Amino acid sequence: MSDATTKQRLLLVDWVVAGYNLVFGLIWLSQAAKISFALVLAMAHLVGLVLPWLLARAPAELSQPMKTLRVVYPLLFLAVFWPELDLLRPVLALQSGDAPVAALDLLVFRVPIHDIWMPNMAAVWFSELMYFAYEAYYLLVFAPPLVLLIQRRHDALTDATFRLVLVYLICFVIYAAFPVDGPHFLHEPFQGPHTSGFFYGINQTFQAAGDSLGCSFPSSHVAAAVSAAYIGWLYFPRWVAVIMAIEALGITLATVYTQNHYAIDSLAGLVLALLVQLWLVPKLYVRFGSPTETHVQPAREGA
C-alpha cells in the first residue's frame, strides 16, 4: 500500500480537544437566543470539533509545517479557551467559590499565607526572585514543546502536548463549573518596597493586559509548571530536568507569595498535576495506546 493511501489516525489529544469543544459549543448554542455573540462562539467550537477529523484525513506524508500544526494545534487552542472563561461565567450565572476555598485554606494551613508572607518578606531582592519565578512560568511550560519540535522528536512532542493540554483543560472545566477569583481580585494587594522591582513591573503589565476571573482553584500555573517539569524529567538531560523542577517549585511558591492565589490553590494544582501525569495519562495510554505507537493507519478500502 502506497503512502498516498494512508491516513493520519486520531490521537488521544484530538479526542480530548474535540470533547471540550463539543461541551462548550453546546453551552454557547443554548444561549444563542439570549446573547448576541453566543452563536459565533458556538460555531467556533464546532470548527474546533471537526478540525481533528479534517487533519486525520490528510495524507501521512505531510509537509513540515503541516506536521507541526498536526501535533501542536491543541496548544494554540489554549490561547482561545483561556479568555473565553471570562465570557462564560456571567452566562452561567455562577457565584464565586472563594468562601469555601478560603475556609479550606485556613483549615489546612492555619494562617492565610497569601496575606502575611509578602508583608513579612518584602525585601526587593526576595520579591524580585519570586516575581521572576512567576513570570518564567511561560518559558518553563512552552519552551519544552518548542525544543522537542526543533529536535524533531515527534513522539515526545506528541506526548508533551497531550500532557500539557490535558492538565490545562481539566483546570478550565473546573473553572467553568466552580469559579474562584482568588486574593488577587478580592483583596487589596500589599504595597511595599517590592513595587519598585523590575519583575514586579513586568508582572503588573501582564496582568493589566487581561486576566480571567474565576481561574484560581486549582492553580493552572502550578499544575502546568509541575507537568512541564515532569516532561523535562522524561525527555531532557538530568541537569535540565533539575533546573525545570527548581523553577516549578519556584512557581508553586511564587503564586502564593505574589498574592495571586491562596496556598490551597497551589497545593491543589500540585496534586492535580501529579494525578494527571503519574496516574491518569498512564491509564489512558494503557487503554487507548501511547504516542510511541505508529501515528498512521491504513485507509479503508475505497477511501
C-alpha positions in Angstrom: 0.0 0.0 0.0 1.5 3.4 -1.0 1.9 6.3 1.3 -0.8 8.2 -0.6 -3.3 5.7 0.6 -2.5 6.1 4.3 -4.2 8.4 6.7 -3.3 10.1 9.9 -5.0 8.5 12.9 -6.8 10.4 15.6 -4.6 10.9 18.7 -5.8 11.0 22.3 -5.3 14.8 22.4 -7.6 15.1 19.4 -10.4 13.3 21.3 -9.9 15.4 24.4 -9.9 18.7 22.5 -12.9 17.6 20.5 -14.8 16.7 23.7 -14.0 20.1 25.2 -15.2 21.9 22.0 -18.4 19.8 22.0 -19.3 20.6 25.6 -18.6 24.3 25.4 -20.1 24.6 21.9 -23.4 23.2 23.2 -23.3 25.6 26.2 -22.9 28.6 23.9 -25.5 27.2 21.5 -28.0 27.0 24.3 -27.5 30.7 24.9 -27.8 31.8 21.2 -31.3 33.3 21.7 -30.2 35.4 24.6 -26.6 36.5 23.8 -25.7 38.1 20.5 -22.2 36.6 20.2 -23.1 33.1 21.6 -23.8 31.7 18.1 -20.4 32.9 16.9 -18.6 31.2 19.7 -20.7 28.0 19.2 -19.7 27.9 15.6 -16.1 28.5 16.5 -16.2 25.5 18.8 -17.9 23.5 16.0 -14.9 24.2 13.8 -12.6 23.2 16.6 -14.6 20.0 17.0 -14.2 18.9 13.4 -10.6 20.0 13.0 -9.1 16.8 14.2 -11.1 14.8 11.7 -10.0 17.1 8.9 -6.4 16.8 9.9 -6.8 13.0 10.1 -7.9 12.9 6.5 -4.6 14.4 5.4 -2.0 12.1 3.7 0.5 10.6 6.0 3.3 12.4 4.2 2.7 16.0 5.3 4.9 19.0 4.8 6.9 20.0 7.8 4.6 23.0 8.7 1.6 20.7 8.5 3.2 18.1 10.6 3.9 20.8 13.2 0.3 22.0 13.1 -1.0 18.5 13.3 0.7 18.0 16.7 0.7 21.4 18.4 -2.7 22.8 17.4 -4.2 21.9 20.8 -1.6 24.2 22.5 -2.7 27.0 20.2 -6.3 26.4 21.2 -5.4 27.2 24.8 -4.8 30.8 24.0 -8.5 31.0 22.9 -10.0 28.8 25.6 -8.5 30.8 28.4 -10.1 34.2 27.8 -13.4 32.6 26.9 -13.8 31.6 30.5 -14.2 35.3 31.4 -17.1 35.5 28.9 -18.7 32.2 30.1 -19.0 32.9 33.8 -21.8 35.6 33.6 -23.6 33.4 31.1 -23.8 30.5 33.6 -24.5 33.0 36.4 -22.2 31.1 38.8 -21.3 32.7 42.1 -17.7 32.8 43.3 -16.5 29.9 45.3 -13.9 31.9 47.3 -15.6 31.5 50.7 -15.3 27.7 50.9 -11.9 27.7 49.3 -10.6 30.3 51.7 -12.1 28.4 54.6 -10.3 25.2 53.4 -7.1 27.2 53.0 -7.3 28.2 56.7 -8.2 24.7 57.7 -5.2 23.2 56.0 -2.5 25.9 56.6 -3.9 27.5 59.8 -2.9 31.0 58.6 -3.6 32.9 55.4 -0.2 32.5 53.9 -1.1 34.6 50.8 -1.9 37.5 53.1 1.0 37.5 55.5 4.0 36.2 53.5 4.8 39.2 51.4 4.5 41.9 54.1 6.9 39.9 56.3 9.4 39.3 53.5 9.1 42.4 51.3 12.8 42.9 50.6 13.2 43.8 46.9 15.8 41.0 46.3 13.4 38.3 47.6 10.3 39.7 45.9 12.2 40.0 42.6 13.2 36.4 42.9 9.6 35.4 43.4 8.2 37.6 40.6 11.0 36.3 38.3 9.9 32.7 39.1 6.3 33.7 38.5 7.0 35.2 35.1 9.4 32.4 34.0 6.3 30.2 34.1 5.7 30.8 30.3 9.3 29.8 29.5 9.1 26.7 31.6 5.8 25.5 30.1 6.1 26.3 26.5 9.9 26.0 25.8 9.9 22.2 26.1 7.5 21.6 23.2 9.4 24.1 21.2 12.7 22.4 21.8 11.2 19.0 21.0 9.8 20.5 17.8 13.2 21.8 16.8 14.8 18.5 17.6 12.1 16.8 15.5 11.3 14.3 18.3 7.8 13.7 17.1 6.6 11.1 19.6 8.0 13.1 22.5 6.3 16.3 21.3 3.0 14.5 20.9 3.3 13.1 24.4 4.3 16.5 25.9 1.4 18.3 24.1 -1.1 15.8 25.4 0.1 16.0 28.9 0.0 19.8 29.0 -3.3 20.1 27.2 -5.0 17.5 29.4 -4.0 19.3 32.6 -4.9 22.7 31.3 -8.4 21.6 30.1 -9.1 19.8 33.3 -8.4 23.1 35.1 -10.6 25.0 32.6 -13.5 22.7 33.2 -13.2 23.2 36.9 -13.0 27.0 36.5 -16.2 26.9 34.3 -18.1 24.8 36.9 -16.6 26.3 40.1 -15.1 29.7 39.6 -12.8 31.0 42.4 -11.5 34.5 42.0 -8.6 34.4 44.4 -7.0 37.0 46.6 -5.6 39.0 43.7 -9.1 40.1 42.7 -10.7 40.2 46.1 -8.1 41.7 48.5 -6.2 45.0 48.4 -2.6 44.0 47.4 0.2 44.8 49.8 2.1 48.0 48.8 5.8 47.9 49.9 9.3 48.2 48.6 8.8 45.3 46.2 6.7 47.6 44.0 10.0 49.2 42.7 11.2 46.0 41.3 11.7 45.3 37.6 10.0 41.9 37.5 7.2 43.2 39.7 6.6 45.8 37.0 6.6 43.2 34.3 4.0 41.2 36.3 1.8 44.2 36.6 2.0 44.9 32.8 1.0 41.3 32.0 -1.9 41.4 34.4 -3.1 44.7 33.1 -3.2 43.2 29.6 -6.0 41.0 30.8 -6.9 38.1 33.1 -9.8 35.8 33.5 -11.9 35.8 36.7 -12.7 32.6 38.4 -9.5 30.8 37.5 -7.8 30.5 40.9 -8.6 27.0 42.2 -6.7 24.9 41.3 -3.7 27.0 40.1 -3.1 26.3 36.5 0.3 27.9 36.9 1.3 25.3 39.3 -0.4 22.4 37.5 1.2 23.3 34.2 4.6 24.0 35.7 4.8 20.7 37.6 3.6 18.9 34.4 6.3 20.7 32.4 8.9 19.6 35.0 7.8 16.0 34.7 8.1 16.3 30.9 11.6 17.6 31.4 12.4 14.5 33.5 11.1 12.3 30.7 12.8 13.9 27.7 15.7 16.1 28.7 19.1 15.7 30.3 19.1 15.4 34.1 20.7 18.8 34.7 18.0 20.4 32.6 15.3 18.5 34.4 16.7 19.6 37.8 16.5 23.2 36.7 13.0 22.8 35.5 12.0 21.1 38.8 13.5 24.0 40.7 11.6 26.5 38.6 8.4 24.6 39.1 8.9 24.8 42.8 9.6 28.5 42.5 6.3 28.9 40.7 4.4 26.9 43.3 5.7 29.3 46.0 5.5 32.5 43.9 1.8 32.1 43.1 1.2 32.4 46.9 3.8 35.0 47.7 2.7 37.4 44.9 -0.9 37.2 46.4 -2.3 35.8 43.2 -3.5 32.6 44.8 -4.5 31.0 48.1 -1.9 28.4 49.3 -4.6 25.8 48.8 -4.8 26.7 45.1 -1.2 25.9 44.7 -1.4 22.7 46.6 -4.5 21.7 44.5 -2.5 22.4 41.3 0.4 20.3 42.5 -1.9 17.4 43.4 -3.8 17.7 40.1 -0.5 17.6 38.1 0.8 14.6 39.9 -2.5 12.7 39.5 -2.7 13.5 35.8 1.0 12.8 34.9 1.5 9.8 37.2 -1.9 8.1 37.1 -4.3 9.4 34.5 -2.0 9.6 31.5 -0.5 6.1 32.0 -4.1 4.7 32.4 -5.2 6.4 29.2 -2.1 5.1 27.3 -2.7 1.6 28.5 -6.4 1.8 27.4 -6.0 3.7 24.1 -2.3 3.5 23.1 0.6 5.8 23.6 2.3 8.2 21.1 5.2 5.8 20.8 2.9 3.7 18.6 2.6 4.4 14.9 0.8 7.6 14.0 -0.7 6.3 10.7 -3.1 3.6 9.9 -4.2 2.1 6.6 -7.1 3.9 5.0 -10.2 1.8 4.5 -10.5 0.3 1.0 -12.2 2.7 -1.3 -11.5 5.8 0.9 
